[in-house]
């Protein structure tokens, strides 16, 4: 398994009750990617990092509302598809990113297509 150079991690408040967990890994000046995990209910995993070349890419991984390290865990209140799309926008705004490559798997593919 590749070792990802972690640049930053934390929680971003996206609503009155929700905070999403994120990690930024790779080259700070690299081509930006957003990884959108499957589920719903699952979060991203260390294994998901195998898809990226961290010498070339800066990748934002995040746990969707209610998933894994996001708070509150398992909460389905105010957790619609539109809320998740808005969270992606808030995450990109938080990092001042206007253009990004999106990599989604399973439910993450659907969410990525709705976002795009």
URBEL-V522990 format. One record per helix or strand. SS is the DSSP state (@ for helix, = for strand). FROM is the first residue (numbers start at 0). TO is the last residue. If there is no record, write none. Layout:
ss: (SS SS)
from: (FROM FROM)
to: (TO TO)
This chain:
ss: (= = = @ = = @ = @)
from: (5 18 30 45 56 70 80 100 106)
to: (12 25 35 50 61 70 93 103 114)
